[in-house]
Structure formats: C-alpha cells, structure tokens
C-alpha cells in the first residue's frame, strides 16, 4: 500500500502506552495461566470480551445453551468488557484462556508493545466498519469524500487517515470533525458522512431508507473483526483445549446460521438487556459477515497470512507501532484452524 502520512496519532499512542503499562503485570503473571480441570475430560475456559456482550458472541451463546461446548469437554464462562476494562492485558495476565477483540489492529498494537497474545481465528471475514451518508449528498467512493466534512470517533481517526492515504487523497482535502454519541451530525448536515458498524441496525434505523453505505473494506482497508485470540503460553501448553473450544464455537455458529430466530432467542435469554426486535434485525448482517465465499471455501473463522501482512504494512507505514513492527507469525497462528478444519468447513 502506498501510504503517505507517517505521523503518529495521539489516540493510538495512548493505547500503546496503556498496553506498555499493563505489560509488566502481564509478563509477571503470565506463567500462572492454567486450565482448571473440572473432571476427567472437562476444562473450564474463561472468555474475555473486548466490549459488552452483544450479537458478536451469538454462536458462543448458542453453543453454550445447546450443550455443544459440554459435548466437547468445555465449560465456558464469558467475561464482558466495557469502559475501563483492558481485555488484552487481562488475558495476558492469565485471567482468561481465550478472548475476543472487535478489530485486528488492537491485536497488532498489543503485540508490538510486547504483550504475548496471538490471533487464532477471525469471526467476521470482513470488518463491518462503514461510512454512512445520505442519498441527497452521497459518498459512495473515497474520492467522494473530497471537499466534504467527515465526522468520526477519535479512536477511528486512524482508519480514516489510512483510507485517505490508500486512495491517494491528501488529508487537507477532507475536513474531519469529532463525532458525538449518535448520528445527528449527518442528519443535520453538519457532516456528510459518519462511521459505524453495519451490524448495529438499531443505531442505523434513524438514517432511514436514503442511507448510502461505503464499507472500509471496499475502500481498500481490509481488517478482520471479531478476532479470537489467546496467549503464547496457551498455544504452547493447551492447544487441545483451544481446539475443543473452537470446535464448540463452530458448531454454535453453524447452528445459528441455520436457525437464526432460535439463536436470537438464546441470545436475549442469556443477556436480558438486549432487545429481541433489534437483534432479529441484526442477525442477518451478523451472519453475513460470519459466512461468505471465503468460509464456503476455507471454513468458518478462516483467516490468511496475506491479509494480516497487508494490515501490518499499513499500520507500519502510518508509524503506529510504538515498539518493533510485528511479523505475521507474531500476531497470528493457523494451528487451531488447521486442527478444526473438518468442522469449520462443514458449517462454513
């Protein structure tokens, strides 16, 4: 990728510094990671989420409630994330055996900061991050952003910078403003585009039928989402547990694909703060990002080295890594995917 801007950006620096602060604790305690044996063939697995529980763990909820994990010898306990929760540091410190991240760059930044975590599967084949505009002043391609005002969350500014650089657009050709907590800036024409996730159908409903979508993926920045990751130590010492865990997850997601309404019933029964009507609207895009032509070929949760390499190069070109630039082998492994190929292909 030809990325022209090489400046550091404060938000991602703060993220890396936070990882660096957590590193001392993580390294000091990581040797105590262990699997709690609950019986001759059952292991307790704690799953740390990067954010609050949502439809991103639809398959895991189904697998738990339908008994798929139990059949694989796994007792799953989900720990939600949220404001003030550093899930990466918590996982590295041994408080979770597996974890989930919304976006692949967070894993790369953590690895660069020296935290020994590694991705072993990708739940969403394409990142749902999208720029939304309205039909009266549409933004369908990156070039349409020229001369426009784009609102974005501070944490997502780096994605906009990468998008502009990838498409040969100078930053001074676009006015960037901070985004509030909703999409009001787009509706009042204070901005001509705002970003969000296509799976967040409840938030998007206010934009109505005139909404125009431009996915970050289609604009040339192809990130993974819903990343499954673990520690180097787990991969070295408990690969069999990870294989059983991912097998149960694959079965759960495969069942959800065939029975979406029942899957939503399970989700809202497990997390009563979620709205059933909203989740029924969201289940189609959630499954659409989980299953596509790639999973039809390589199985559910597949990921490839080439895509990770491009992501690393993009962030390195934007000077985002505080420490050493990680290699592909630093940030991902295909060992668990290979060991679960049969079931993943079956449901993919």
C-alpha positions as CSV (number, residue, x, y, z in Angstrom):
1,X,0.0,0.0,0.0
2,X,1.2,3.5,-0.7
3,X,0.6,5.4,2.5
4,X,2.0,8.9,2.5
5,X,1.3,10.1,6.1
6,X,3.9,8.9,8.6
7,X,2.8,11.0,11.7
8,X,1.9,9.4,14.9
9,X,-1.6,9.9,16.2
10,X,-2.3,10.6,19.9
11,X,-5.1,8.2,20.5
12,X,-3.3,5.1,19.3
13,X,-0.1,6.2,21.2
14,X,-2.2,6.3,24.3
15,X,-3.5,2.8,23.5
16,X,0.1,1.5,23.0
17,X,1.3,3.2,26.2
18,X,-1.6,1.6,28.1
19,X,-0.5,-1.8,26.8
20,X,3.0,-1.0,27.8
21,X,1.9,-0.1,31.3
22,X,0.0,-3.4,31.6
23,X,2.9,-5.4,30.2
24,X,4.8,-5.5,33.5
25,X,1.8,-7.2,35.2
26,X,1.0,-9.4,32.2
27,X,4.6,-10.7,31.9
28,X,5.0,-11.1,35.7
29,X,1.9,-13.3,36.0
30,X,1.6,-15.0,32.6
31,X,3.4,-18.1,33.7
32,X,0.5,-18.8,36.0
33,X,-2.0,-19.4,33.2
34,X,-3.6,-22.7,33.7
35,X,-6.7,-24.7,32.8
36,X,-9.0,-25.6,35.6
37,X,-9.8,-29.3,35.3
38,X,-13.5,-29.9,36.2
39,X,-13.4,-33.6,35.5
40,X,-11.7,-36.3,33.6
41,X,-12.5,-34.7,30.3
42,X,-13.9,-31.2,31.0
43,X,-11.9,-27.9,31.2
44,X,-13.2,-24.5,32.4
45,X,-12.5,-21.9,29.8
46,X,-12.9,-18.2,30.6
47,X,-13.6,-16.0,27.5
48,X,-12.8,-12.3,27.9
49,X,-14.7,-9.9,25.6
50,X,-13.3,-6.7,24.3
51,X,-16.6,-4.9,24.9
52,X,-20.0,-5.6,26.4
53,X,-21.8,-8.8,25.4
54,X,-23.6,-8.5,22.1
55,X,-24.6,-10.4,19.0
56,X,-20.8,-10.8,18.3
57,X,-21.0,-13.9,20.5
58,X,-24.2,-15.2,19.1
59,X,-22.6,-18.6,18.2
60,X,-20.9,-18.9,21.6
61,X,-24.2,-18.4,23.4
62,X,-25.9,-21.0,21.2
63,X,-23.0,-23.4,21.7
64,X,-23.3,-23.0,25.5
65,X,-27.0,-23.2,25.7
66,X,-27.4,-26.1,23.2
67,X,-24.7,-28.1,25.0
68,X,-22.1,-28.1,22.2
69,X,-19.3,-27.0,24.5
70,X,-20.2,-29.6,27.1
71,X,-20.0,-32.3,24.4
72,X,-16.5,-31.0,23.6
73,X,-15.5,-31.1,27.2
74,X,-15.6,-27.3,27.7
75,X,-17.3,-25.3,30.4
76,X,-17.4,-21.7,29.1
77,X,-17.6,-18.6,31.2
78,X,-17.9,-15.3,29.4
79,X,-16.5,-12.1,31.0
80,X,-17.8,-8.9,29.4
81,X,-15.5,-6.0,28.7
82,X,-16.5,-2.3,28.6
83,X,-15.2,1.1,29.6
84,X,-12.1,0.8,31.8
85,X,-11.6,-2.9,31.1
86,X,-8.3,-3.7,29.3
87,X,-9.2,-7.2,28.0
88,X,-5.9,-7.7,26.3
89,X,-3.9,-7.1,29.5
90,X,-6.3,-9.2,31.5
91,X,-6.0,-12.1,29.1
92,X,-2.2,-11.8,29.0
93,X,-2.2,-11.8,32.8
94,X,-3.9,-15.2,32.9
95,X,-7.4,-14.1,33.9
96,X,-8.9,-15.6,30.6
97,X,-7.9,-18.5,28.4
98,X,-9.4,-17.1,25.2
99,X,-10.6,-13.7,24.3
100,X,-12.3,-11.7,21.6
101,X,-11.4,-8.3,20.0
102,X,-13.6,-6.2,17.8
103,X,-10.7,-5.2,15.4
104,X,-7.5,-6.8,14.3
105,X,-5.3,-3.6,14.7
106,X,-5.7,-3.8,18.5
107,X,-4.0,-7.2,18.5
108,X,-1.2,-5.9,16.3
109,X,-0.6,-2.9,18.6
110,X,-0.6,-5.1,21.7
111,X,1.9,-7.4,20.2
112,X,4.2,-4.5,19.2
113,X,4.0,-3.3,22.8
114,X,5.4,-6.7,23.9
115,X,2.2,-8.4,25.1
116,X,2.3,-12.1,24.2
117,X,-1.1,-12.5,22.6
118,X,-1.9,-14.1,19.2
119,X,-5.0,-14.4,17.0
120,X,-6.1,-17.9,16.2
121,X,-9.4,-17.3,14.3
122,X,-11.4,-14.5,12.7
123,X,-15.1,-14.5,13.4
124,X,-16.0,-11.8,10.8
125,X,-14.5,-12.2,7.4
126,X,-14.9,-8.5,6.6
127,X,-14.9,-5.7,9.1
128,X,-18.4,-4.2,9.3
129,X,-16.9,-0.6,9.8
130,X,-18.7,1.6,7.3
131,X,-19.1,5.3,6.4
132,X,-22.7,6.3,6.1
133,X,-24.1,9.2,4.1
134,X,-27.4,10.2,2.7
135,X,-28.7,10.0,-0.9
136,X,-29.0,13.7,-1.2
137,X,-25.2,14.1,-0.8
138,X,-23.9,10.6,-1.2
139,X,-20.4,9.3,-0.5
140,X,-20.1,6.0,-2.5
141,X,-16.3,6.0,-3.1
142,X,-13.4,7.6,-1.2
143,X,-13.0,10.2,-3.9
144,X,-16.5,11.4,-3.0
145,X,-15.1,12.5,0.4
146,X,-13.0,15.3,-1.2
147,X,-14.3,18.7,-0.1
148,X,-16.7,17.1,2.4
149,X,-16.9,17.1,6.2
150,X,-16.5,13.7,7.8
151,X,-17.4,13.1,11.4
152,X,-15.6,10.2,13.2
153,X,-14.9,8.9,16.7
154,X,-11.4,9.9,17.9
155,X,-10.4,6.2,18.2
156,X,-11.3,5.7,14.5
157,X,-9.4,8.7,13.0
158,X,-6.5,6.4,12.2
159,X,-8.9,4.3,10.0
160,X,-9.9,7.5,8.1
161,X,-6.3,8.5,7.7
162,X,-5.4,5.1,6.3
163,X,-8.4,5.2,3.9
164,X,-7.4,8.6,2.5
165,X,-3.8,7.6,2.1
166,X,-4.6,4.3,0.4
167,X,-6.8,6.2,-2.1
168,X,-4.3,9.0,-2.8
169,X,-6.3,11.7,-1.0
170,X,-4.5,14.4,0.9
171,X,-5.8,14.9,4.4
172,X,-6.3,18.7,3.8
173,X,-8.8,17.8,1.1
174,X,-11.2,16.5,3.8
175,X,-12.5,18.3,6.9
176,X,-12.5,15.9,9.9
177,X,-14.6,16.6,13.0
178,X,-15.1,14.6,16.1
179,X,-18.3,12.6,16.2
180,X,-20.8,12.7,19.0
181,X,-22.6,9.8,20.6
182,X,-25.2,9.5,17.8
183,X,-25.6,10.2,14.1
184,X,-27.2,13.6,14.5
185,X,-24.3,15.4,12.7
186,X,-25.2,13.5,9.5
187,X,-29.0,14.1,9.9
188,X,-28.4,17.9,10.4
189,X,-25.8,18.1,7.6
190,X,-23.0,19.2,10.0
191,X,-21.2,16.3,8.4
192,X,-21.7,14.5,5.1
193,X,-20.6,11.1,6.5
194,X,-20.4,9.3,9.8
195,X,-18.9,5.8,10.6
196,X,-20.3,2.9,12.4
197,X,-20.8,-0.9,12.2
198,X,-23.3,-2.4,9.7
199,X,-24.3,-4.9,12.3
200,X,-25.6,-2.1,14.6
201,X,-29.0,-2.0,12.9
202,X,-30.7,-0.3,15.9
203,X,-28.4,2.8,15.6
204,X,-28.7,2.8,11.8
205,X,-32.5,2.8,11.8
206,X,-32.6,6.6,12.3
207,X,-31.0,7.2,8.9
208,X,-34.0,5.7,7.1
209,X,-34.2,4.3,3.5
210,X,-31.9,7.0,2.0
211,X,-28.8,5.7,3.7
212,X,-25.7,5.2,1.5
213,X,-23.0,2.8,2.7
214,X,-19.3,2.7,1.9
215,X,-17.5,-0.1,3.7
216,X,-14.0,0.5,4.9
217,X,-13.2,-3.0,3.4
218,X,-14.4,-1.9,-0.1
219,X,-12.4,1.3,0.2
220,X,-9.2,-0.7,0.4
221,X,-8.6,-1.1,4.2
222,X,-9.3,-4.7,4.8
223,X,-9.3,-5.5,8.5
224,X,-10.6,-8.6,10.4
225,X,-13.2,-8.2,13.1
226,X,-14.4,-10.4,15.9
227,X,-10.9,-11.7,16.4
228,X,-10.4,-14.8,18.6
229,X,-7.0,-14.6,20.4
230,X,-5.1,-16.2,23.3
231,X,-1.6,-16.2,24.8
232,X,1.5,-17.8,23.5
233,X,1.5,-20.0,26.6
234,X,-2.0,-21.3,26.0
235,X,-1.0,-22.1,22.4
236,X,2.1,-23.9,23.6
237,X,0.6,-25.8,26.5
238,X,-3.1,-26.2,26.0
239,X,-3.7,-26.4,22.3
240,X,-6.1,-29.3,22.7
241,X,-8.4,-27.1,24.9
242,X,-8.3,-24.4,22.2
243,X,-9.2,-26.9,19.6
244,X,-12.2,-28.2,21.6
245,X,-13.3,-24.6,22.3
246,X,-13.2,-23.6,18.6
247,X,-15.0,-26.8,17.6
248,X,-17.8,-25.9,20.0
249,X,-17.9,-22.4,18.7
250,X,-18.0,-23.6,15.1
251,X,-21.0,-25.8,15.9
252,X,-22.7,-22.9,17.7
253,X,-22.3,-20.5,14.8
254,X,-23.3,-23.2,12.3
255,X,-26.5,-23.8,14.3
256,X,-27.2,-20.1,14.4
257,X,-26.8,-19.9,10.7
258,X,-29.4,-22.5,10.1
259,X,-31.7,-21.3,13.0
260,X,-31.3,-17.5,13.3
261,X,-34.5,-16.8,15.1
262,X,-33.9,-19.5,17.7
263,X,-30.3,-18.2,18.1
264,X,-31.7,-14.7,18.9
265,X,-34.0,-16.3,21.4
266,X,-30.9,-17.9,23.1
267,X,-29.0,-14.6,23.0
268,X,-31.7,-12.4,24.6
269,X,-32.4,-15.1,27.2
270,X,-28.7,-15.1,28.2
271,X,-28.4,-11.3,28.1
272,X,-31.7,-9.8,29.1
273,X,-30.5,-6.2,28.4
274,X,-30.6,-6.9,24.7
275,X,-33.8,-6.1,22.7
276,X,-35.2,-9.0,20.8
277,X,-36.7,-7.0,17.9
278,X,-33.4,-5.2,17.4
279,X,-31.4,-8.5,17.5
280,X,-33.8,-10.1,14.9
281,X,-32.9,-7.2,12.6
282,X,-29.2,-7.5,13.3
283,X,-28.9,-11.3,12.9
284,X,-28.9,-11.3,9.1
285,X,-25.9,-8.9,8.8
286,X,-24.1,-10.6,11.7
287,X,-24.4,-13.9,9.9
288,X,-23.5,-12.3,6.6
289,X,-20.1,-11.1,8.0
290,X,-19.6,-14.5,9.6
291,X,-20.3,-16.6,6.5
292,X,-19.4,-15.7,2.9
293,X,-17.5,-17.0,-0.1
294,X,-14.3,-17.3,2.0
295,X,-15.9,-19.5,4.6
296,X,-17.5,-21.6,1.8
297,X,-14.0,-22.3,0.6
298,X,-11.9,-22.3,3.8
299,X,-14.4,-22.8,6.6
300,X,-15.9,-20.6,9.3
301,X,-13.5,-18.3,11.1
302,X,-10.8,-18.7,8.4
303,X,-8.1,-16.0,8.1
304,X,-5.0,-15.8,5.9
305,X,-1.4,-14.6,6.3
306,X,-1.5,-12.3,3.3
307,X,-4.3,-10.2,4.7
308,X,-2.5,-9.9,8.1
309,X,0.7,-8.9,6.3
310,X,-1.1,-6.0,4.5
311,X,-2.6,-4.8,7.7
312,X,0.8,-4.8,9.4
313,X,2.3,-2.9,6.5
314,X,-0.5,-0.3,6.6
315,X,0.0,0.4,10.3
316,X,3.8,0.4,10.0
317,X,3.5,3.0,7.1
318,X,1.4,5.2,9.4
319,X,4.1,4.8,12.1
320,X,1.6,3.4,14.5
321,X,3.8,0.8,16.2
322,X,5.5,2.1,19.4
323,X,7.7,-0.9,19.6
324,X,9.1,-3.2,16.9
325,X,6.9,-3.9,13.8
326,X,5.4,-7.3,14.5
327,X,5.7,-10.1,11.9
328,X,2.7,-12.2,10.7
329,X,3.9,-15.1,12.9
330,X,3.9,-12.7,15.9
331,X,0.2,-11.8,15.5
332,X,-1.5,-14.9,14.2
333,X,-1.3,-18.7,14.0
334,X,-3.3,-21.1,11.8
335,X,-2.6,-24.1,14.1
336,X,-6.0,-24.1,15.7
337,X,-7.7,-23.5,12.4
338,X,-5.9,-26.5,10.8
339,X,-6.9,-28.8,13.7
340,X,-10.6,-27.8,13.4
341,X,-10.7,-27.7,9.6
342,X,-13.3,-30.5,9.2
343,X,-16.0,-29.0,11.4
344,X,-15.3,-25.4,10.2
345,X,-15.7,-26.5,6.6
346,X,-18.8,-28.4,7.5
347,X,-20.5,-25.3,8.9
348,X,-18.8,-22.7,6.7
